[in-house]
Amino acid sequence: MGNEVIGWFSSFVLVLTITNQVYKQWKSGTSKGVSKWLFVGQITASTGFTIYSVMVDNWVFVVTNALMLVSALVGIVIVLKHRRAERRTARRGAAPASATPARA
């Protein structure tokens, strides 16, 4: 059980860190500098690691990799949503809402 405590704690820290980063990306309203290929790679790796973890019956890694897969899916959806909004704004020739001057 002592070994698993280290694993579960490490899993918690990793998932919390990634979740926080995805939340900041969503909250900022932009994905500038974030490659969709980062998430494609993470989805691929997390899927493989989740399957492998089930095969070797390691539940710390099953849970961790499944949560990392979910975070990657959410991350890529956010990137694609931001890119689509940026294209719409560019087509209209309008400045993004965050760049419009405040009205008194």
C-alpha positions in Angstrom: 0.0 0.0 0.0 2.9 2.4 0.7 4.1 2.2 -2.9 0.6 3.0 -4.2 0.4 6.1 -2.0 3.4 7.6 -3.9 1.8 6.6 -7.2 -1.6 8.1 -6.3 0.0 11.3 -5.0 2.1 11.6 -8.1 -1.0 11.0 -10.3 -2.9 13.7 -8.5 -0.1 16.3 -9.0 0.2 15.4 -12.7 -3.5 15.5 -13.4 -3.9 18.7 -11.4 -1.1 20.4 -13.2 -2.4 19.5 -16.7 -6.0 20.3 -15.8 -4.9 23.7 -14.5 -3.1 24.4 -17.8 -6.1 23.4 -19.9 -8.4 25.6 -17.7 -6.0 28.6 -18.2 -6.1 28.0 -22.0 -9.9 27.9 -22.0 -10.2 30.9 -19.7 -7.8 33.1 -21.7 -9.9 32.7 -24.8 -6.9 32.0 -27.0 -4.7 29.1 -28.0 -1.9 31.1 -29.6 1.3 29.2 -29.5 -0.5 25.9 -28.6 -0.1 23.2 -31.3 -3.0 20.9 -31.9 -0.3 18.2 -32.6 0.6 18.4 -28.9 -2.9 17.1 -28.1 -2.9 14.6 -30.9 0.3 13.1 -29.5 -1.1 13.2 -26.0 -4.3 11.5 -27.1 -2.4 8.8 -28.9 0.1 8.2 -26.0 -2.6 8.3 -23.3 -4.8 5.8 -25.2 -1.9 3.4 -25.5 -0.7 3.8 -21.9 -4.3 3.3 -20.7 -4.7 0.1 -22.6 -1.2 -1.1 -21.4 -2.0 -0.2 -17.8 -5.2 -2.2 -18.0 -3.2 -5.1 -19.4 -0.7 -5.1 -16.6 -3.4 -4.4 -14.0 -2.0 -1.2 -12.7 -4.9 0.9 -11.5 -2.8 4.0 -10.6 -1.7 4.3 -14.2 -5.1 3.3 -15.6 -6.8 6.2 -13.8 -3.9 8.6 -14.5 -3.7 7.9 -18.2 -7.5 7.9 -18.6 -7.6 11.3 -17.0 -4.7 12.5 -19.2 -6.7 11.3 -22.2 -9.7 13.3 -21.1 -7.6 16.4 -20.6 -6.1 16.0 -24.1 -9.5 15.6 -25.6 -10.7 18.8 -23.8 -7.5 20.6 -24.8 -7.9 19.8 -28.5 -11.5 20.9 -28.5 -10.5 24.2 -27.0 -7.7 24.7 -29.5 -10.0 24.0 -32.4 -12.8 26.2 -31.0 -10.3 29.1 -30.6 -8.9 28.6 -34.1 -12.4 28.6 -35.6 -13.2 31.9 -33.7 -9.9 33.5 -34.9 -10.7 32.6 -38.5 -14.2 34.1 -38.2 -12.8 37.3 -36.7 -10.2 37.5 -39.5 -12.8 37.0 -42.2 -14.9 39.8 -40.8 -11.9 42.0 -40.6 -12.9 42.9 -37.1 -10.7 43.2 -34.1 -11.1 40.5 -31.4 -13.5 41.5 -28.6 -10.7 41.8 -26.2 -9.0 44.4 -28.4 -12.0 46.8 -28.7 -11.8 50.0 -26.7 -14.0 50.2 -23.6 -16.9 52.6 -23.7 -17.4 55.2 -21.0 
